[in-house]
Amino acid sequence: MKLENKISVVIGGGSGIGAAIVSRFAAEGSTVYATSRKAIEATHSKQVITVVADAGETSSVRAVYEQVRRERGRIDVLVLNAGISEYATLGDISEDLYDRIFGLNVRSLLFAAQDALGLMQDGSSIVLVGSIADTIGPKGYGVYSASKSAVRSFARTWANELAPKGIRVNVVSPGPTDTAMMAATTDEVRAALTAMIPLGRLGMPEEVASAALFLASSDSSFTTGAELCVDGGATQV
């Protein structure tokens, strides 16, 4: 029970990696507020409180925090997972595509972290969900990769800024993972990404959730500003 009596908020907890994190945190004893733009399928855990909220709208996320403030009074663990990825090579990138990806993956993440600070205290943890795309440069995903590089950079700066308050900030960066987002990519991209993984397969959302749990819990009490790559060795060997 690594998160017993902890209050967690997972922004983007409706499916894929986010849903796996919600499930794992609840199993480890945390009360988890899980957000999604659409109603989340009912869970069988009394530990999970589902909230319909648009992660791309700061007012919507603030309303979630206000609910947490009224009902629990604090946030011990904040996971910022909401994000999108769209394929476009350099010659095809539109302003709208750029704005959509950076708007959610970077701008909204920044203000979601900022607005949570008033509910966080010494011993709290922020886990940002990045991607190994911040280093590997997959064809057609330049904007997405750049957005995840920004997430990695935020973690370094915020870790430095929030250390005096006892708040740790880290990034869990999945490699190719068996989610709906991966299923939406081209066959060429999936094959190329799988081929670069020494373990020879896609990751599972539950494996990323285990890494997020480590960064959220006291097991990583001397870890901040780090990027934990869960990628089957793709960027490590």
N, C-alpha and C positions, 0 to 999 in steps of 0.2 A: 504493500500500500504506500507507494512512494509519494503520492499526492493527497494523502489523507487529510481531510478538513481544509483543503485548499479550494479557492474559488478561481476557476479558469474561464477565460473567454476565448473562443475560437471564431475569428472572423473568416467566413468562408468554410463552414463546417458541414455543408450539406451533402457532399459526395466525395469520392476519390480519397486523396490523401487527407483532406480536412475531416471527412467522416471517420476515417481510421484513427486520426488523432483524438477526436471526440470520444470514440468508443474506448480507446486505450486509457485516456485520462480518467474517464468515469470508472473503469475497472480498477484503477489505482487509487480510488477513493475521493477524487475531486468532484465537486459540483461544477458542471460545465454548462456555460451558456454558449450554444452553437447557433451561428447565424447563417442564413442563406436568403437569396432573393426570392426563392420559392419555398413553399411550406415543406419542411423536412419530414420525411417518412417517420412515423411514430417509432420511437425506440422503446425497448423494454426496460430501460434503466431509469429509475427514479432520480438518478444523479444528473440526468441531462435535461436541460431546459432549452427548448428550441424557440428561436425568435426569427421572424421574417424581417429582414433588413437588407437594404441595398448597400453593399460595401463601397460602391462608387459615389455614394451621397454622404457627405460628412454629417448632415443633420440626422440621417437614418442611423448612423453608427453612434452618434451622441445620444440618441434616444435609447439605444441598447445599454450604454454605459449608465444612463440615468436610472434605468430599470435595475441594473446591478447595484447601483448606489442605494436605491430604496430597499431592495430585498436582502442584500448581503453586506453592503458597506465598503467593499474593497475588491481589488483584483490582485490575486497572487501570481497568476500566470496569464500572459496575453500571447496568443498565437495569431499572427497575421498571415493568412494563407490565400486570401482571395486574389485571383489573378487570371489573365487571359493570354492566349497565344494565337497569333494569326500568321499565316504563311505569306510572304511577299519578298521577292528579291529586290535589290536596290532600285532597279529601274521601275518597279511597280509599287513602291511604297507611296501611299497617299497621306495627306495631312490627317484625314479622318482616322486611318489606321494607327498612325503614330499617336494621335490624341487619345484614342481608345485604350491602347496598351499602356502608355505612360500615365494616363489618367487614373487607371485602376491599379496598376502594378507599382507605381511610384508615388504619385500625388496622394491618392487615397490612403495608401499604406502609411505615408508620413503623418498625415493628420489623424489617422486612427491611433497611431502610437502617441502622438502629442496629447490627444484628448483623453487618453487613459491615465496619464501620469498622476492626475489628482487622486486617483483611486489606488495607486501603487505605493508600496512602502518598502522599507529595508527588508531584503530577502526575496523580493519579487523577481520575476524573470520574464523577459520578452523573447519570444522565438519567432524569427522571421523565416518564412518559407521562400528560399531562393531557388536556384537551379544551377546545375553544372554548365548550362548554356552560357553562364557568365564568363566561361573560359574557353569553351571548345569551338565557338563560332559556327554553329550548324547553318548550312546554306538555306536561305530563305527565311531565317528567323533572326535577322540582325536587330530589329527593333525590340523583340522579346528579349534577346540576349543582353542588349544594352540596358533594358529595364531591370534585369536581374543583377547586372553589374552595379547599378545604383543601389539596389537593396543591400548588396554586400558592402558597399561603401558606407551606407547609413549605419550598418551594424558596428563598424569600427568607430565612427564618430560618436554614436549614441552610447556605446559601451564606455567610452572615455568620459563623456559628459555626465552619465548617470551613475558611474562608479561611486562618487561621494555619497549618493543617496542609497547605496546598497542594492541597486537594481542592475541585474545582469542582462546583456543583450547578445544573442547569438543567432547564427543562421544555420538552418538545416537545408542542404542543397541536394535534392534528389537527382539521380541520373534518370535515364529512360525508365519510366514506371508504368505499370499496366493500369492505366486510368482512361477515362473518356477523352481527356485532352490528348493523350498519346494515340488513341484510336482515330482521332480526327486528322492526324498527320498523313502524309502520303506514304505509300508502301516503300518508296525509295528511301525516305527519311527514316522510317522504322527499321528497315533492314540495315542501313548504314550505322545507325546508333547502336543496334544490337551487336553488330559485328565488332564494335570497338570496346565491348565490355569483356574483360578477362573471364568473368564468371559465366559468360555465354548465355545470358538470359536477361529479360526485363526484371526490374525490381517490383516488389509488391507494396501497396500502400501501407500495409501493416509494418513492413520493415522500416519505412520512413517514420511511422508513428513511434516506433521504439526509440529511434534516434531523437525525435522531438521530446519524448519523455525524459531521456537522459539530460537534455539541455534545460528542461523545465524544472527538474527535481534537484534536490540537494546533492545528488551524486556528482553534479558538475559545479559544485559551489566555488571552485577556483578557476572556472572557465568563463571568460567573457570576451566579446569581440571576435569570436572564432567562427569558422565555417566548417561544419561537419558534412562531408560529402558522403551520400549514401548512393553509390553508383557502381557497385560491383567491381571497383578498381579502375574504372574508365579514365579518370583523371589522376590516378595515383601511381600507376606503374608504367 
